[in-house]
Amino acid sequence: MLEQVIKFVNKSFEKCATGKSVAHFESTLHWIKELRPEADEPILIAAYAHDIQRAFRETNTENTFKNIELNDPDLLKHHQQEGSKIICNFLESKGYDKKGIKRIGNMIAHHEEGGDEESDLIKDADSISYFYTNANKHVTETVKTLGKEKIRNKIDWMYNRITSEKAKKIAKPKYLETVNKLKTFKTVMLK
């Protein structure tokens, strides 16, 4: 089923207005395997599909976050709940195991704040992946629209939410590199 989910996620993002690359999902899947080599299929599916809701949003990041923080609690709650519904509906349509669907739905519904072992694992891999795939764009491009303070808040939040010491150790060098790059980046705000 993992291959079908990968195709569904990739195709969904090909059609979306946000232009998000699937590199983040591939990287999240990689970091899950590093953090938990014995991860089973539901964990791998949740890792790849955790941000599926973003394929269905109508505005890009810059427009969405001009007036709110990148980690706005209401927006994150919506993102998690809708993403969980989307992937659960897809899995149900494919006749996937109900227990697996429930686990996957729970992981995606809590991947931003964690709260249980599996959701924490997805959250940690998501954060590591952020530093390897998305952070550079934030400090060199998105910062021009949203400003250094918002980007710094996002960077710190992505690092500070990591639960496991192993994941923190992996993420720390990229976190520090990203913070330093943001500090030294000269930017002119775009309207």
Secondary structure, DSSP 8 states (H G I E B T S, - for coil): -HHHHHHHHHHHHHH-SS---THHHHHHHHHHHHH-TT--HHHHHHHHHTTGGGGG-SS-HHHHTSSS-TT-HHHHHHHHHHHHHHHHHHHHHTT--HHHHHHHHHHHHTTTT--SHHHHHHHHHHHHHIIIIIHHHIIIIIHHHH-HHHHHHHHHHHHHT---HHHHHHHHHHHHHHHHHHHH-------
